[in-house]
Amino acid sequence: MLRLPKNLTQDEKAQHVERIIAELGLTWYQNSMIGGPLFRGISGGEKKRVSIGQEIIRSQFIPIFIHFYTLSTLLINPSLLLLDEPTSGLDSTTAQRIITTIKRLASGGRTVVTTIHQPSSRLYHMFDKLVLLIN
């Protein structure tokens, strides 16, 4: 919440955070430890959703770039999300949950652009528009 504009009250900031947590399906985990090298914490899929939420919180109407190898920081409601490999390292079920979450964000009026290498046929059919790059 420290990254939110200073002109927002604490209540406004808290409401914004709660909305994003709910939108990303993380309400159950909002009081959980994320984890680290010595503590497992939440799953990889939940960490990716937390990462998306942190970027939404951090950004303000500017395009953002999320690289999921680092757990960086959706509160100001950016109109464009650029997601680099949001499903890498995930099993097929968790990857589908991430894409379902991303589709829900897109249906809320955001433009979402993502890169995905070798999506399963199930994931492939979840996208609205595709651009295939060869070589």
Secondary structure, DSSP 8 states (H G I E B T S, - for coil): -TTS-TTS-HHHHHHHHHHHHHHTT-GGGTTS----SS---S-HHHHHHHHHHHHHHH-SSS-EEEETTS-----S--SEEEEE-TTTT--HHHHHHHHHHHHHHHHTT-EEEEE-SS--HHHHTT-SS------
